[in-house]
Amino acid sequence: MPYKYLEDIATADAAFEAWGESAEEMFVAAAEALMNVMVADLETIHETVKLPIRLQSEDMEMLLYELLQELIFYKDARQLLLRVRHLRMETEEHMARLEGELYGEKLNPGKHDLVVDVKAVTFYRYRVEQTEKGWEATVVADV
C-alpha cells in the first residue's frame, strides 16, 4: 500500500505519509494508513457493514481531514472499523467533494489486534499537495 510511517515526527503520536497517482488513490492510502495505526492486520476487518460516504470541504487538504475524522468518528461513536471501498472526487474553484463507500465491521478486540486508539487527526505538519508524481499527504494522528 502506498504509505509509510514516520518515526521522527512526533514521539507521542503516529505520523505517516500517503501517496497516489490520483487524489483518490492518495485518500484511500491515507485511510488505510490511519486504520493500520489502530489495527495491526487490516485483513481481519471483514465486510459486514457498508456505508455510503459523501463529504465536501473548501479544498483537498480539508477534505482528506474530514474523511479521516469520519473514520475516527465511526470507530468511537458506533464501534465500527471501516475501510474505503472506492472514492469518486470532484473539485470546483472553492469546493472539493467526494462520494464513495466504506465497508467494515464492529470492533472486536478478540478478533482485531488493536494497536493504539487514534483520537483525532492533528494539524501539526499536516499537508496535502499535488506533485509531479501525483498526490502526497503527511498526517499526524493524536493517539
C-alpha positions in Angstrom: 0.0 0.0 0.0 1.4 3.4 -0.8 2.1 4.8 2.7 4.9 4.7 5.2 5.1 5.6 8.9 7.4 8.4 10.1 9.2 7.7 13.3 10.9 11.1 13.7 7.9 13.5 13.5 6.0 13.1 16.8 7.0 10.8 19.7 3.6 10.6 21.4 1.6 10.5 18.2 1.5 8.4 15.0 2.7 10.0 11.8 2.6 8.8 8.2 2.9 9.8 4.6 0.4 8.6 2.0 0.6 9.0 -1.8 -1.0 8.0 -5.1 -1.1 8.9 -8.7 -4.5 10.4 -8.2 -6.1 12.2 -5.3 -8.5 9.2 -4.9 -5.6 6.8 -4.6 -3.9 9.0 -2.0 -7.1 9.4 0.0 -7.6 5.6 0.1 -3.9 5.1 1.1 -4.2 7.7 3.9 -7.4 6.0 5.2 -5.7 2.6 5.1 -2.7 4.0 7.0 -4.9 5.6 9.6 -6.8 2.3 10.2 -3.5 0.4 10.3 -2.3 2.6 13.1 -5.2 1.2 15.1 -5.5 -2.4 13.8 -2.3 -4.5 13.2 -3.8 -6.6 10.4 -6.3 -4.8 8.1 -7.3 -8.2 6.5 -9.0 -9.1 9.8 -11.6 -6.4 9.0 -14.4 -8.1 7.1 -17.2 -6.6 5.1 -20.3 -7.0 7.2 -21.3 -3.3 7.1 -21.4 -1.0 4.1 -22.0 2.8 4.4 -22.1 5.4 1.8 -19.9 8.5 2.3 -20.4 12.0 0.9 -18.2 14.8 2.1 -17.4 18.3 0.9 -15.0 20.9 2.1 -13.3 24.1 0.9 -10.2 22.3 -0.5 -8.5 18.9 -0.9 -6.5 19.4 2.3 -9.6 19.8 4.4 -11.5 17.1 2.5 -8.8 14.5 3.5 -9.0 15.7 7.1 -12.8 15.3 7.0 -12.5 11.7 5.6 -10.0 10.7 8.3 -12.0 12.3 11.1 -15.1 10.4 9.8 -13.3 7.1 10.2 -12.4 8.0 13.7 -16.0 9.1 14.4 -17.4 5.8 13.3 -14.9 3.9 15.4 -15.7 6.0 18.5 -19.4 6.5 18.1 -20.5 3.2 16.5 -17.6 0.9 17.3 -17.0 0.3 13.6 -13.7 -0.3 11.9 -14.1 0.9 8.4 -12.1 0.8 5.2 -12.7 2.7 2.0 -14.1 0.7 -0.9 -13.8 3.4 -3.6 -14.0 7.1 -3.9 -15.0 9.5 -6.6 -13.9 13.1 -6.3 -14.6 16.4 -8.0 -13.3 19.9 -7.4 -14.5 23.3 -8.3 -13.0 26.7 -7.6 -13.6 26.7 -3.8 -15.1 23.3 -3.2 -13.9 19.7 -3.1 -16.3 16.8 -2.9 -16.1 13.1 -2.5 -18.5 10.2 -2.7 -17.8 6.6 -2.0 -18.4 3.6 0.1 -17.0 2.5 3.4 -17.0 -1.1 4.5 -16.0 -3.0 7.6 -17.4 -4.5 10.8 -17.9 -4.0 14.5 -14.8 -3.6 16.5 -14.0 -6.9 18.2 -10.9 -7.0 20.5 -10.9 -10.8 20.3 -10.6 -10.7 16.5 -8.9 -7.4 15.8 -5.4 -7.0 17.1 -5.7 -3.4 18.3 -2.5 -1.4 18.5 -3.4 2.1 19.7 -6.5 4.3 19.8 -6.4 7.3 17.5 -8.3 10.2 19.0 -8.0 12.7 16.2 -6.0 14.0 13.2 -3.9 17.0 14.1 -2.8 19.9 12.0 0.8 19.5 13.2 2.9 19.1 9.9 -0.4 18.2 8.1 -0.2 18.7 4.4 -1.8 17.6 1.2 -0.3 18.6 -2.2 -0.2 17.7 -5.8 3.3 17.0 -7.1 4.8 16.0 -10.4 4.4 12.3 -9.3 0.8 12.6 -8.2 -0.7 13.4 -4.7 1.1 13.3 -1.3 -0.1 13.8 2.2 1.6 13.9 5.6 -0.7 13.2 8.6 -0.1 13.2 12.4 -2.7 11.4 14.4 -3.2 12.0 18.1 -3.1 8.7 20.0 
